[in-house]
Amino acid sequence: MVVAAELTLAWHVVLFALAELVGGLSASWFPDLGSALVNVGAAAATLAFAASMGWWRDAALGWPRPNRSWWYCLPVVAVTVSYATPGLTGPTNAFISTAVTMLAVGVAEESLSRGINQHVLASLGATRAAVWVGVLFGLGHALSGLWFERPWDDTVAQVISTTAYGFGLAALRWHLGTIWPLVVLHASDNLVQLRSPGAAPLWWQAAVALFFVGYGWWLIRRLPRRPADPVPSDDDSR
């Protein structure tokens, strides 16, 4: 667990350093230029680190053929669609800028959290590994909130929601065996929420957080238990 925490901290140091260097860049044709460059840099550093450690496959960075497990993504898609029901706002260039930036965010955050960290934590067993992946994902957003001086109440709410979200995606990753569908889900969720005309009601955000906890738990209960299976069972940690 300590190694995963250290990796999370190191990742955020890189992210914040890049933010100080290029985070303020913007262009009329690409308003989110700085944020995009920051996250592309963080993603590149994360993927390069995984490759250098020989973790590419173990960290679920490969691209296996889609299989029936991908159907488990549908409830997450439904949550994203729910955020889009009020419609999406902004001119075309701003929408494209946000979409590209959120794709970079998805690669950067998923390659760390559901990629490297989940691999490092796998020896704890499927449930505890997923819980710690969620906790570290939430605490990472707390670090970002402090660094970028966001309102504390927004930061607390985001930490709670991202912890639940991170746990749910970690459970889903055990089934998928790859982070790349999660990258698309993550990017789409961020895009829709950022381009929505307003924040979802607090009760709905709470319901979504509870959904990800419950869905993640259900997914973990459905994991194979045979010793030969590549997915770690909770018995593996004992």
C-alpha positions as CSV (number, residue, x, y, z in Angstrom):
1,M,0.0,0.0,0.0
2,V,2.9,2.3,0.8
3,V,4.3,1.9,-2.7
4,A,1.0,2.9,-4.3
5,A,0.7,5.9,-2.0
6,E,4.2,7.0,-3.0
7,L,3.4,6.5,-6.7
8,T,0.3,8.6,-6.3
9,L,2.2,11.4,-4.6
10,A,5.0,11.3,-7.2
11,W,2.4,11.4,-10.0
12,H,0.8,14.5,-8.5
13,V,4.2,16.2,-8.1
14,V,4.7,15.7,-11.9
15,L,1.2,16.9,-12.5
16,F,1.6,20.1,-10.4
17,A,5.1,20.8,-11.9
18,L,3.6,20.6,-15.4
19,A,0.7,22.8,-14.3
20,E,3.1,25.5,-13.2
21,L,5.0,25.3,-16.5
22,V,2.2,25.1,-19.1
23,G,-1.1,25.1,-17.2
24,G,-1.9,28.7,-18.1
25,L,-1.7,28.3,-21.8
26,S,-4.8,28.9,-23.9
27,A,-5.8,29.6,-27.5
28,S,-9.0,30.8,-29.1
29,W,-9.2,27.6,-31.1
30,F,-8.3,25.4,-28.1
31,P,-9.3,27.1,-24.8
32,D,-8.0,24.2,-22.7
33,L,-4.6,24.0,-24.3
34,G,-2.7,24.2,-21.0
35,S,-4.8,21.6,-19.2
36,A,-4.5,19.3,-22.2
37,L,-0.7,19.6,-22.3
38,V,-0.4,19.0,-18.5
39,N,-2.4,15.8,-18.7
40,V,-0.8,14.5,-21.9
41,G,2.5,15.0,-20.1
42,A,1.3,13.2,-17.0
43,A,-0.1,10.3,-19.1
44,A,3.1,10.0,-21.1
45,A,5.2,9.9,-17.9
46,T,2.9,7.2,-16.4
47,L,2.9,5.0,-19.4
48,A,6.7,5.4,-19.8
49,F,7.2,4.4,-16.2
50,A,5.0,1.3,-16.5
51,A,6.9,0.3,-19.7
52,S,10.2,0.8,-18.0
53,M,9.1,-1.4,-15.1
54,G,7.9,-4.2,-17.4
55,W,4.4,-3.7,-16.0
56,W,2.5,-3.0,-19.3
57,R,0.5,-6.2,-19.3
58,D,0.2,-6.6,-15.5
59,A,-1.0,-3.0,-15.1
60,A,-3.8,-3.8,-17.7
61,L,-2.3,-1.4,-20.3
62,G,-2.7,-3.9,-23.1
63,W,-5.7,-4.0,-25.4
64,P,-7.4,-7.4,-25.3
65,R,-10.3,-8.3,-27.6
66,P,-13.7,-7.1,-26.3
67,N,-15.6,-9.9,-24.6
68,R,-18.8,-10.3,-22.7
69,S,-17.3,-8.6,-19.6
70,W,-17.6,-5.3,-21.5
71,W,-21.3,-5.5,-21.0
72,Y,-20.6,-4.6,-17.3
73,C,-19.7,-1.1,-18.6
74,L,-23.4,-0.4,-19.5
75,P,-24.5,0.8,-16.1
76,V,-21.6,3.3,-16.0
77,V,-22.7,4.5,-19.4
78,A,-26.2,5.0,-18.1
79,V,-24.9,7.2,-15.3
80,T,-23.0,9.4,-17.8
81,V,-26.1,9.7,-19.9
82,S,-28.1,10.8,-16.9
83,Y,-25.7,13.8,-16.5
84,A,-26.4,14.7,-20.1
85,T,-30.2,14.9,-19.8
86,P,-30.2,18.7,-19.3
87,G,-28.2,19.0,-22.5
88,L,-24.7,20.2,-23.3
89,T,-23.5,23.7,-23.7
90,G,-20.7,25.6,-25.4
91,P,-19.4,26.4,-28.9
92,T,-18.0,23.6,-31.0
93,N,-14.3,24.6,-30.5
94,A,-14.8,24.7,-26.7
95,F,-16.6,21.3,-26.8
96,I,-13.8,19.7,-28.8
97,S,-11.2,21.3,-26.6
98,T,-12.8,19.9,-23.5
99,A,-13.3,16.4,-25.1
100,V,-9.6,16.2,-26.0
101,T,-8.5,17.4,-22.6
102,M,-10.8,14.9,-20.8
103,L,-9.5,12.1,-22.9
104,A,-5.9,13.0,-21.8
105,V,-7.2,13.2,-18.2
106,G,-8.7,9.7,-18.6
107,V,-5.5,8.2,-19.9
108,A,-3.4,9.9,-17.2
109,E,-5.6,9.0,-14.2
110,E,-6.6,5.5,-15.3
111,S,-3.1,4.5,-16.2
112,L,-2.1,5.4,-12.7
113,S,-5.1,4.4,-10.6
114,R,-6.7,1.4,-12.3
115,G,-3.4,0.6,-14.0
116,I,-0.2,0.9,-12.0
117,N,-1.7,1.3,-8.5
118,Q,-4.1,-1.6,-9.0
119,H,-1.3,-3.8,-10.1
120,V,0.8,-2.9,-7.1
121,L,-2.1,-3.4,-4.7
122,A,-3.3,-6.7,-6.2
123,S,-1.6,-8.8,-3.6
124,L,-4.1,-7.5,-1.0
125,G,-6.9,-9.4,-2.7
126,A,-9.5,-8.1,-5.1
127,T,-11.7,-6.3,-2.5
128,R,-9.1,-4.6,-0.5
129,A,-7.1,-3.6,-3.6
130,A,-10.2,-2.0,-5.1
131,V,-10.9,-0.1,-1.9
132,W,-7.4,1.3,-1.7
133,V,-7.5,2.2,-5.3
134,G,-10.6,4.2,-4.6
135,V,-9.2,5.8,-1.5
136,L,-6.0,6.9,-3.2
137,F,-7.9,8.2,-6.2
138,G,-10.1,10.3,-3.8
139,L,-7.1,11.5,-1.8
140,G,-5.4,12.5,-5.1
141,H,-8.3,14.8,-5.8
142,A,-7.8,16.2,-2.3
143,L,-4.2,17.1,-3.2
144,S,-5.4,18.7,-6.4
145,G,-8.0,20.7,-4.5
146,L,-5.4,22.0,-2.0
147,W,-2.8,22.8,-4.7
148,F,-5.2,24.7,-6.9
149,E,-7.0,26.3,-3.9
150,R,-10.5,25.1,-4.7
151,P,-13.3,25.7,-2.2
152,W,-13.0,23.2,0.6
153,D,-16.7,22.1,0.4
154,D,-16.3,21.4,-3.3
155,T,-13.1,19.5,-2.6
156,V,-14.7,17.4,0.2
157,A,-17.7,16.5,-2.1
158,Q,-15.3,15.6,-4.9
159,V,-13.2,13.4,-2.7
160,I,-16.2,11.4,-1.6
161,S,-17.6,11.0,-5.1
162,T,-14.2,10.2,-6.7
163,T,-13.4,7.6,-4.0
164,A,-16.7,5.8,-4.7
165,Y,-16.1,6.2,-8.5
166,G,-12.6,4.9,-8.2
167,F,-13.7,1.8,-6.3
168,G,-16.4,1.0,-8.8
169,L,-14.0,1.4,-11.8
170,A,-11.4,-0.7,-10.0
171,A,-13.9,-3.5,-9.5
172,L,-14.9,-3.2,-13.2
173,R,-11.2,-3.4,-14.2
174,W,-10.8,-6.8,-12.6
175,H,-13.4,-8.1,-15.1
176,L,-12.2,-6.2,-18.2
177,G,-8.5,-6.9,-17.8
178,T,-7.7,-3.6,-19.4
179,I,-7.9,0.1,-18.6
180,W,-8.9,1.4,-22.0
181,P,-12.7,1.1,-21.8
182,L,-12.4,2.8,-18.4
183,V,-10.5,5.7,-20.1
184,V,-13.4,6.2,-22.4
185,L,-15.9,6.0,-19.6
186,H,-13.9,8.4,-17.4
187,A,-13.4,10.9,-20.2
188,S,-17.0,10.8,-21.2
189,D,-18.2,11.3,-17.7
190,N,-15.9,14.3,-17.2
191,L,-16.9,15.8,-20.5
192,V,-20.6,15.5,-19.9
193,Q,-20.4,17.0,-16.4
194,L,-18.2,19.9,-17.5
195,R,-20.4,20.7,-20.5
196,S,-23.7,20.3,-18.6
197,P,-25.5,23.7,-18.0
198,G,-25.2,23.1,-14.3
199,A,-24.2,20.7,-11.6
200,A,-26.4,17.7,-10.9
201,P,-28.5,18.0,-7.7
202,L,-26.7,16.9,-4.6
203,W,-29.1,14.1,-3.9
204,W,-28.3,12.6,-7.4
205,Q,-24.6,12.9,-6.8
206,A,-25.0,11.1,-3.5
207,A,-27.1,8.4,-5.2
208,V,-24.4,8.0,-7.9
209,A,-21.7,7.6,-5.3
210,L,-23.8,4.9,-3.5
211,F,-24.4,3.2,-6.8
212,F,-20.6,2.9,-7.6
213,V,-20.0,1.4,-4.1
214,G,-22.8,-1.1,-4.5
215,Y,-22.0,-1.9,-8.1
216,G,-18.3,-2.3,-7.4
217,W,-19.1,-4.7,-4.5
218,W,-21.5,-6.7,-6.7
219,L,-18.8,-6.9,-9.5
220,I,-16.2,-8.2,-7.0
221,R,-18.6,-10.8,-5.7
222,R,-18.9,-12.1,-9.3
223,L,-15.2,-12.6,-9.8
224,P,-14.0,-16.2,-10.4
225,R,-12.7,-18.0,-7.4
226,R,-10.7,-20.8,-9.0
227,P,-7.0,-20.7,-8.0
228,A,-5.9,-20.8,-11.6
229,D,-7.7,-17.6,-12.5
230,P,-5.5,-14.5,-13.1
231,V,-7.8,-12.2,-11.1
232,P,-6.8,-12.1,-7.4
233,S,-9.4,-13.5,-5.1
234,D,-9.7,-12.2,-1.6
235,D,-8.4,-15.5,-0.4
236,D,-5.1,-14.7,-2.0
237,S,-4.3,-12.1,0.6
238,R,-4.6,-14.5,3.5
